[in-house]
């Protein structure tokens, strides 16, 4: 079995600041980390590798320093790492990124057929959740998004059964391989890296592919040229001036306090009471 896990190196969102004049993200001095959602995808891929054997190939598109993120993933037990890096990829939006990653996965598949592709549900810097589905569409893979658990995998029958979290509950879906899975957060716990794998991660040759190595056929579909998305500005949320309401229960019962709170909420939002009644009676 051959699994490809796509990751992204992102700035630590807890330390990002927005420039007060230019309204752009200030990345200087902000440490880079592996996108946290991608780690859930990696752990799930490694668990399948533990059960069925095979190979887990890490794939990342980014600047040369993203090699550190790939080595970290290798230290957890991944087999191989490929960094797609070229100045031509700079400024790529989700459309151009999915095109480049799909081309790289197609190239990886020419070396050894790919059975599964894993990604996180989204990245913490873009939050679009578009790259995974975009890659699946370009490669013609069956797409399973927001997967919370892999229920069953039958390699002989080439069938896969998963649980997918949706607004109405949990869906049980079955499909065939090859497939692309975007993993939901909180679905597993990342393992600790073993000493042997940490030493191996320091020695493993991370393959670096430029646009030619990655099999890019149309240069107009990568980088800024292939990115129709325009970000007008980035800004931080405006602090609220409204104070929180504090209710005490010393002189009143809990029921009275709850009724008072509901009355205040319905007074502030006049249509909310009717909408709540209609939803509860549906």
Order of alpha helices (4+ residues) and beta strands (2+ residues): beta-beta-beta-beta-beta-alpha-beta-alpha-beta-alpha-beta-alpha-beta-beta-beta-beta-alpha-beta-alpha-alpha
